[in-house]
Amino acid sequence: MITIIAATNRPNSNTLKVAKYYQRQLKDKSIDTHLFSLEHLPVDVLNTDMYGKRSEAFQEIQDMIYKTEKFLFIMPEYNGSYPGVLKVLIDACNFPDSFYDKKAALVGISSGKYGNIRGVDHFTGVCHYIHLNILPLRLHIPNIKSELDAEGNFTHPDTIKFTSEQIEKFISF
């Protein structure tokens, strides 16, 4: 199973729009995916699902993580890195078996001009620690507000080209 993670808990985010774009592109290639937005983490995850505790609500998420063979993380830039809620997800999951020797592709987005380069690098370090194998082609999409049309599709030819290339590589990864 492939799981696309929209790595923010902000409702109606551009991150979710990009995640849905990737999901549509993969569906067009007959690849089924599961989309999980971090806005659907249990509200009290910090108190109910950390340090060996497990709520019924998070157990469903943990089961999804176990079933996933490949992850596609769409990460917005928050304060020069990735969102803390993504780290909460990683920390709440069982270690080391949740992500060990699985595969992932990383996409950074930002409203600025660097496309979350630092956040993707920071998260790559976390992925290496948890033994999550990263597709070498990591994308950084800047100026996200000018990249998407009203239907959530990319409009710039270079972005379409690079996302298509990443998707092809991710499928065969």
Backbone as CSV, one residue per row, in Angstrom:
resi,resn,N_x,N_y,N_z,CA_x,CA_y,CA_z,C_x,C_y,C_z
1,MET,0.839,-1.181,0.000,0.000,0.000,0.000,0.884,1.244,0.000
2,ILE,0.456,2.249,-0.749,1.099,3.561,-0.750,0.214,4.502,0.051
3,THR,0.822,5.213,0.995,0.108,6.215,1.761,0.729,7.575,1.494
4,ILE,-0.114,8.513,1.112,0.296,9.899,0.921,-0.051,10.636,2.205
5,ILE,0.938,11.288,2.795,0.717,12.008,4.044,0.806,13.507,3.786
6,ALA,-0.310,14.193,3.994,-0.347,15.654,3.959,0.099,16.112,5.346
7,ALA,1.343,16.553,5.430,2.032,16.706,6.721,1.787,18.036,7.415
8,THR,0.527,18.407,7.534,0.132,19.547,8.349,-1.252,19.282,8.906
9,ASN,-1.556,19.910,10.015,-2.900,19.795,10.567,-3.729,21.042,10.254
10,ARG,-3.244,21.885,9.354,-3.986,23.075,8.936,-5.118,22.651,8.000
11,PRO,-6.362,23.035,8.320,-7.490,22.674,7.451,-7.397,23.379,6.092
12,ASN,-7.854,22.703,5.039,-7.924,23.263,3.685,-6.590,23.820,3.196
13,SER,-5.524,23.115,3.486,-4.178,23.605,3.185,-3.775,23.348,1.735
14,ASN,-2.791,24.112,1.268,-2.189,23.824,-0.033,-1.482,22.470,-0.002
15,THR,-0.997,22.086,1.166,-0.371,20.769,1.329,-1.354,19.670,0.946
16,LEU,-2.572,19.770,1.421,-3.596,18.778,1.092,-3.928,18.814,-0.406
17,LYS,-3.950,20.007,-0.989,-4.204,20.119,-2.436,-3.104,19.408,-3.229
18,VAL,-1.857,19.587,-2.816,-0.742,18.924,-3.505,-0.829,17.412,-3.304
19,ALA,-1.179,16.982,-2.096,-1.323,15.549,-1.830,-2.405,14.946,-2.721
20,LYS,-3.502,15.663,-2.887,-4.581,15.176,-3.755,-4.142,15.165,-5.217
21,TYR,-3.319,16.122,-5.614,-2.768,16.126,-6.977,-1.960,14.851,-7.214
22,TYR,-1.054,14.541,-6.276,-0.253,13.320,-6.410,-1.159,12.088,-6.431
23,GLN,-2.180,12.078,-5.611,-3.096,10.941,-5.590,-3.784,10.769,-6.942
24,ARG,-4.220,11.872,-7.551,-4.853,11.788,-8.878,-3.875,11.285,-9.930
25,GLN,-2.648,11.775,-9.876,-1.646,11.355,-10.858,-1.346,9.859,-10.731
26,LEU,-1.241,9.384,-9.508,-0.997,7.959,-9.301,-2.208,7.123,-9.730
27,LYS,-3.401,7.620,-9.455,-4.614,6.905,-9.882,-4.671,6.801,-11.403
28,ASP,-4.250,7.866,-12.098,-4.207,7.838,-13.568,-3.254,6.757,-14.084
29,LYS,-2.326,6.323,-13.237,-1.382,5.257,-13.597,-1.805,3.923,-12.985
30,SER,-3.069,3.858,-12.553,-3.668,2.655,-11.963,-2.987,2.230,-10.662
31,ILE,-2.500,3.200,-9.910,-1.884,2.937,-8.612,-2.847,3.421,-7.531
32,ASP,-3.289,2.498,-6.674,-4.165,2.867,-5.563,-3.338,3.435,-4.421
33,THR,-3.878,4.456,-3.801,-3.207,5.088,-2.668,-4.209,5.358,-1.562
34,HIS,-3.668,5.606,-0.403,-4.458,6.067,0.734,-3.920,7.445,1.087
35,LEU,-4.808,8.409,1.257,-4.407,9.765,1.624,-4.732,10.003,3.087
36,PHE,-3.717,10.417,3.847,-3.920,10.712,5.265,-3.424,12.123,5.548
37,SER,-4.354,12.974,5.998,-4.009,14.334,6.392,-3.800,14.368,7.898
38,LEU,-2.745,15.027,8.331,-2.460,15.076,9.770,-3.481,15.905,10.543
39,GLU,-4.394,16.563,9.844,-5.500,17.219,10.549,-6.424,16.177,11.175
40,HIS,-6.251,14.900,10.798,-7.085,13.824,11.340,-6.398,13.029,12.453
41,LEU,-5.279,13.539,12.946,-4.682,12.915,14.136,-5.631,13.121,15.315
42,PRO,-5.644,12.205,16.275,-6.473,12.430,17.460,-6.104,13.749,18.132
43,VAL,-7.095,14.489,18.555,-6.892,15.815,19.148,-5.929,15.758,20.325
44,ASP,-6.005,14.721,21.107,-5.213,14.615,22.332,-4.014,13.678,22.171
45,VAL,-3.487,13.558,20.944,-2.429,12.591,20.640,-1.222,12.728,21.572
46,LEU,-0.871,13.922,21.975,0.298,14.107,22.844,0.095,13.490,24.225
47,ASN,-1.149,13.420,24.667,-1.422,12.855,25.990,-1.849,11.395,25.950
48,THR,-2.349,10.938,24.801,-2.904,9.581,24.766,-2.066,8.575,23.994
49,ASP,-1.096,9.031,23.190,-0.439,8.083,22.288,1.076,8.173,22.277
50,MET,1.644,8.778,23.258,3.104,8.885,23.307,3.644,7.961,24.401
51,TYR,4.875,7.539,24.223,5.611,6.797,25.248,4.949,5.475,25.623
52,GLY,4.527,4.736,24.583,4.006,3.395,24.812,2.516,3.318,25.061
53,LYS,1.864,4.457,25.226,0.407,4.442,25.394,-0.237,4.367,24.006
54,ARG,-1.451,3.865,23.945,-2.102,3.761,22.644,-3.602,3.918,22.810
55,SER,-4.179,4.922,22.150,-5.628,5.093,22.134,-6.214,4.276,20.991
56,GLU,-7.478,4.030,21.058,-8.163,3.301,19.996,-8.105,4.091,18.685
57,ALA,-8.244,5.423,18.786,-8.215,6.273,17.583,-6.857,6.209,16.899
58,PHE,-5.778,6.235,17.679,-4.455,6.196,17.055,-4.104,4.787,16.583
59,GLN,-4.659,3.774,17.204,-4.366,2.403,16.767,-4.744,2.209,15.303
60,GLU,-5.820,2.849,14.856,-6.203,2.770,13.442,-5.119,3.382,12.558
61,ILE,-4.527,4.475,13.010,-3.443,5.118,12.262,-2.211,4.219,12.278
62,GLN,-1.912,3.661,13.435,-0.763,2.762,13.543,-0.922,1.565,12.610
63,ASP,-2.123,1.021,12.536,-2.379,-0.105,11.625,-2.166,0.298,10.168
64,MET,-2.595,1.526,9.805,-2.372,2.024,8.449,-0.869,2.138,8.171
65,ILE,-0.114,2.629,9.128,1.339,2.768,8.981,1.965,1.386,8.784
66,TYR,1.546,0.415,9.580,2.074,-0.948,9.433,1.823,-1.506,8.026
67,LYS,0.626,-1.256,7.478,0.250,-1.804,6.173,0.930,-1.088,5.005
68,THR,1.426,0.100,5.253,2.023,0.901,4.183,3.416,0.397,3.847
69,GLU,3.673,0.233,2.549,4.999,-0.159,2.066,5.791,1.039,1.579
70,LYS,5.065,2.045,1.041,5.695,3.268,0.539,4.900,4.472,1.026
71,PHE,5.640,5.500,1.423,5.039,6.749,1.869,5.416,7.865,0.912
72,LEU,4.507,8.791,0.724,4.783,10.018,0.000,4.427,11.157,0.944
73,PHE,5.449,11.863,1.429,5.249,12.947,2.382,5.232,14.281,1.643
74,ILE,4.144,15.028,1.802,4.042,16.390,1.280,4.169,17.310,2.496
75,MET,5.262,18.091,2.529,5.595,18.857,3.736,5.686,20.354,3.465
76,PRO,4.852,21.137,4.130,4.995,22.583,4.013,6.137,23.072,4.905
77,GLU,6.606,24.260,4.595,7.640,24.862,5.428,6.989,25.570,6.608
78,TYR,7.416,25.190,7.806,6.980,25.860,9.026,8.242,26.307,9.749
79,ASN,8.429,27.588,9.859,9.561,28.155,10.596,10.901,27.558,10.170
80,GLY,11.102,27.444,8.873,12.374,26.967,8.344,12.572,25.468,8.430
81,SER,11.518,24.708,8.663,11.641,23.260,8.750,10.303,22.631,8.359
82,TYR,10.070,21.425,8.836,8.794,20.753,8.592,7.903,20.927,9.817
83,PRO,6.601,20.725,9.699,5.682,20.924,10.820,5.944,19.963,11.986
84,GLY,5.840,20.480,13.182,6.012,19.667,14.385,5.019,18.530,14.468
85,VAL,3.842,18.710,13.892,2.833,17.654,13.941,3.304,16.409,13.178
86,LEU,4.163,16.592,12.182,4.734,15.432,11.491,5.670,14.670,12.416
87,LYS,6.448,15.377,13.191,7.337,14.723,14.166,6.505,14.011,15.232
88,VAL,5.388,14.603,15.621,4.496,13.944,16.580,4.009,12.612,16.013
89,LEU,3.620,12.600,14.734,3.193,11.335,14.115,4.305,10.299,14.196
90,ILE,5.497,10.675,13.795,6.628,9.739,13.808,6.889,9.255,15.236
91,ASP,6.885,10.168,16.201,7.176,9.809,17.587,6.091,8.938,18.208
92,ALA,4.843,9.121,17.784,3.745,8.334,18.348,3.705,6.908,17.789
93,CYS,4.269,6.719,16.599,4.273,5.377,15.994,5.277,4.468,16.696
94,ASN,4.994,3.185,16.669,5.879,2.207,17.289,7.239,2.208,16.588
95,PHE,8.281,2.225,17.388,9.655,2.215,16.877,10.299,0.909,17.274
96,PRO,11.021,0.262,16.408,11.437,0.671,15.061,10.570,0.123,13.935
97,ASP,9.578,-0.716,14.252,8.908,-1.492,13.205,7.920,-0.720,12.331
98,SER,7.561,0.505,12.678,6.589,1.244,11.869,7.123,1.610,10.488
99,PHE,8.366,2.041,10.423,8.923,2.555,9.177,10.148,1.785,8.691
100,TYR,10.645,0.870,9.478,11.912,0.196,9.199,11.937,-0.472,7.825
101,ASP,12.915,-0.092,7.015,13.161,-0.632,5.672,12.018,-0.437,4.687
102,LYS,11.144,0.514,4.961,10.119,0.889,3.992,10.676,2.016,3.126
103,LYS,9.895,2.506,2.172,10.361,3.505,1.220,9.504,4.754,1.285
104,ALA,10.121,5.885,0.898,9.389,7.148,0.917,9.921,8.105,-0.131
105,ALA,9.028,8.962,-0.597,9.385,10.105,-1.436,9.003,11.359,-0.659
106,LEU,9.794,12.417,-0.852,9.586,13.652,-0.106,9.345,14.817,-1.055
107,VAL,8.337,15.628,-0.716,8.026,16.834,-1.472,7.901,17.974,-0.473
108,GLY,8.693,19.015,-0.673,8.600,20.204,0.161,7.892,21.307,-0.592
109,ILE,7.034,22.039,0.101,6.364,23.183,-0.510,6.505,24.384,0.407
110,SER,6.459,25.561,-0.198,6.491,26.783,0.605,5.861,27.922,-0.170
111,SER,5.459,28.938,0.561,4.963,30.139,-0.097,6.132,31.022,-0.515
112,GLY,7.306,30.767,0.027,8.508,31.506,-0.339,9.200,30.893,-1.536
113,LYS,10.458,31.314,-1.735,11.138,30.920,-2.971,12.046,29.708,-2.863
114,TYR,12.051,28.994,-1.734,12.969,27.871,-1.607,12.307,26.501,-1.513
115,GLY,11.012,26.431,-1.415,10.326,25.142,-1.471,10.634,24.206,-0.319
116,ASN,10.884,24.767,0.859,11.145,23.980,2.068,12.378,23.083,1.943
117,ILE,13.437,23.626,1.392,14.685,22.868,1.264,15.176,22.388,2.628
118,ARG,15.219,23.286,3.600,15.728,22.893,4.925,14.832,21.865,5.597
119,GLY,13.522,22.043,5.494,12.603,21.096,6.115,12.736,19.696,5.541
120,VAL,12.888,19.603,4.235,13.071,18.302,3.598,14.395,17.691,4.058
121,ASP,15.438,18.500,4.145,16.719,17.990,4.660,16.601,17.537,6.111
122,HIS,15.920,18.333,6.944,15.742,17.947,8.344,14.988,16.630,8.457
123,PHE,13.909,16.501,7.677,13.108,15.278,7.748,13.862,14.085,7.178
124,THR,14.723,14.326,6.196,15.562,13.243,5.654,16.417,12.646,6.761
125,GLY,16.962,13.485,7.630,17.748,12.988,8.763,16.929,12.104,9.684
126,VAL,15.692,12.487,9.950,14.803,11.666,10.779,14.531,10.340,10.073
127,CYS,14.273,10.406,8.764,14.002,9.184,7.991,15.183,8.226,8.040
128,HIS,16.392,8.747,7.938,17.572,7.881,8.021,17.634,7.210,9.389
129,TYR,17.332,7.935,10.435,17.384,7.368,11.784,16.388,6.221,11.949
130,ILE,15.185,6.382,11.394,14.156,5.342,11.550,14.231,4.293,10.434
131,HIS,15.296,4.338,9.641,15.561,3.371,8.561,14.484,3.388,7.482
132,LEU,13.998,4.587,7.164,13.044,4.768,6.079,13.851,5.198,4.857
133,ASN,13.847,4.380,3.817,14.656,4.621,2.620,14.020,5.706,1.754
134,ILE,14.817,6.713,1.400,14.311,7.887,0.696,14.671,7.841,-0.781
135,LEU,13.663,8.085,-1.636,13.887,8.244,-3.059,14.833,9.435,-3.250
136,PRO,15.923,9.254,-3.994,16.882,10.354,-4.148,16.296,11.639,-4.745
137,LEU,15.291,11.533,-5.607,14.689,12.730,-6.189,13.685,13.326,-5.209
138,ARG,14.160,14.304,-4.449,13.300,15.024,-3.508,12.935,16.350,-4.159
139,LEU,11.653,16.695,-4.150,11.222,17.927,-4.807,11.010,19.055,-3.813
140,HIS,11.258,20.263,-4.304,11.063,21.494,-3.540,10.246,22.422,-4.430
141,ILE,9.008,22.677,-4.033,8.114,23.492,-4.851,7.891,24.837,-4.159
142,PRO,8.506,25.896,-4.700,8.353,27.229,-4.108,7.078,27.918,-4.595
143,ASN,6.774,29.053,-3.971,5.663,29.914,-4.409,4.399,29.114,-4.685
144,ILE,4.048,28.251,-3.747,2.968,27.288,-3.979,1.642,27.978,-4.322
145,LYS,1.437,29.176,-3.813,0.174,29.878,-4.093,0.016,30.217,-5.572
146,SER,1.134,30.359,-6.276,1.055,30.664,-7.709,1.178,29.408,-8.572
147,GLU,1.375,28.264,-7.955,1.574,27.012,-8.689,0.283,26.273,-8.996
148,LEU,-0.728,26.443,-8.154,-1.945,25.634,-8.257,-3.100,26.431,-8.853
149,ASP,-3.880,25.787,-9.728,-5.087,26.420,-10.240,-6.253,26.134,-9.285
150,ALA,-7.442,26.580,-9.651,-8.616,26.430,-8.787,-8.988,24.974,-8.517
151,GLU,-8.617,24.065,-9.424,-8.916,22.637,-9.252,-7.802,21.890,-8.531
152,GLY,-6.749,22.592,-8.123,-5.647,21.929,-7.419,-4.649,21.259,-8.332
153,ASN,-4.560,21.706,-9.576,-3.580,21.169,-10.510,-2.423,22.144,-10.669
154,PHE,-1.241,21.606,-10.894,-0.096,22.465,-11.170,-0.252,23.086,-12.544
155,THR,0.239,24.315,-12.678,0.106,25.034,-13.935,1.449,25.302,-14.606
156,HIS,2.532,25.308,-13.865,3.842,25.600,-14.441,4.439,24.339,-15.072
157,PRO,4.854,24.423,-16.322,5.377,23.238,-17.031,6.533,22.540,-16.311
158,ASP,7.455,23.299,-15.713,8.578,22.664,-15.011,8.103,21.851,-13.808
159,THR,7.139,22.375,-13.091,6.623,21.649,-11.926,5.925,20.369,-12.368
160,ILE,5.147,20.441,-13.422,4.475,19.250,-13.951,5.514,18.225,-14.393
161,LYS,6.548,18.684,-15.060,7.614,17.788,-15.531,8.301,17.095,-14.355
162,PHE,8.691,17.865,-13.340,9.439,17.267,-12.225,8.558,16.385,-11.341
163,THR,7.293,16.762,-11.126,6.419,15.884,-10.342,6.160,14.585,-11.094
164,SER,5.997,14.675,-12.409,5.800,13.453,-13.217,7.023,12.549,-13.139
165,GLU,8.198,13.141,-13.216,9.432,12.355,-13.108,9.537,11.691,-11.739
166,GLN,9.217,12.444,-10.689,9.285,11.870,-9.347,8.284,10.727,-9.192
167,ILE,7.094,10.903,-9.715,6.071,9.857,-9.628,6.539,8.590,-10.334
168,GLU,7.104,8.718,-11.510,7.610,7.549,-12.242,8.701,6.827,-11.451
169,LYS,9.614,7.602,-10.904,10.688,7.008,-10.112,10.153,6.364,-8.831
170,PHE,9.145,6.998,-8.226,8.557,6.476,-7.000,7.854,5.137,-7.252
171,ILE,7.165,5.027,-8.370,6.468,3.788,-8.720,7.473,2.634,-8.839
172,SER,8.613,2.889,-9.463,9.589,1.820,-9.673,10.569,1.665,-8.512
173,PHE,10.520,2.534,-7.525,11.411,2.527,-6.361,11.115,1.349,-5.458
